[in-house]
Amino acid sequence: MLMENLVFTELSKSLNPLLDSIRFWRTKSGAEVDFVIEHQGRRLAVEVKAGDPRGKISRSQRSFIDAYGPEELLVVGDERSPSRRVDSTEVRFIEPVDLAPTLRAWRHGST
């Protein structure tokens, strides 16, 4: 929960509430993605994992990618791992310290 609060705080500071929306995604079956950001018709998903996600993509993340095809999905955890591509979505494993610069780059289309 602490990590999710930290990530939400960074999202709130890095995004413009007039241009960007922060939501979450959850299905009736319980699949979820912690944060979904929309900016000028583009979509970014952010999943928070306490600990090291070890470069793994969860079923929930895969379901979201299949349903919505975001440009990127950021997995924020304690360790970085190499990026992977799932269909047309770039899945990046980053640490919390990387979140603000990654969001700025994404908003400006330079990721």
Residue pairs with C-beta under 8 A, 6 or more apart in sequence:
2 50
3 48
3 49
3 50
3 76
3 96
4 34
4 48
6 96
7 34
7 35
7 46
7 48
7 76
7 96
7 99
8 22
8 35
10 96
10 99
10 100
10 103
11 22
11 35
11 37
11 46
11 99
11 103
12 22
13 100
14 99
14 100
14 103
14 104
14 107
15 22
15 37
15 39
15 103
15 107
19 39
19 40
20 37
20 38
20 39
20 107
21 37
21 38
22 35
22 36
22 37
23 35
23 36
23 37
23 38
24 32
24 33
24 34
24 35
24 36
25 32
25 33
25 36
25 45
25 64
25 68
26 32
26 33
27 63
31 59
31 60
31 63
31 64
32 60
33 45
33 46
33 47
33 60
33 61
33 64
33 73
34 46
34 47
34 48
35 45
35 46
35 47
35 48
36 43
36 44
36 45
36 46
36 64
36 68
36 70
37 43
37 44
37 45
37 46
37 103
38 44
39 106
39 107
42 71
42 106
43 68
43 69
43 70
43 71
44 70
44 71
44 72
44 73
44 74
44 103
44 106
45 61
45 64
45 65
45 68
45 70
45 72
45 73
45 74
46 73
46 74
46 76
46 99
47 58
47 60
47 61
47 73
47 74
47 75
47 76
48 76
48 77
49 75
49 76
49 77
50 77
50 78
51 77
51 78
52 77
52 78
52 79
52 81
53 75
53 77
53 79
53 81
53 93
54 79
54 81
55 81
55 82
55 84
55 93
57 75
57 84
57 86
57 91
61 73
61 75
61 91
62 86
64 70
64 73
65 73
65 86
65 87
65 89
65 91
66 87
69 87
69 88
69 89
70 89
71 88
71 89
71 90
71 106
71 111
72 89
72 90
72 91
72 92
72 106
72 111
73 86
73 89
73 90
73 91
73 92
74 92
74 94
74 99
74 102
75 91
75 92
75 93
75 94
76 94
76 95
76 96
76 99
77 93
77 94
77 95
78 95
79 93
79 95
80 93
80 94
80 95
80 98
81 93
82 93
83 90
83 91
83 92
83 93
84 90
84 91
85 91
90 111
92 102
94 102
102 111
105 111
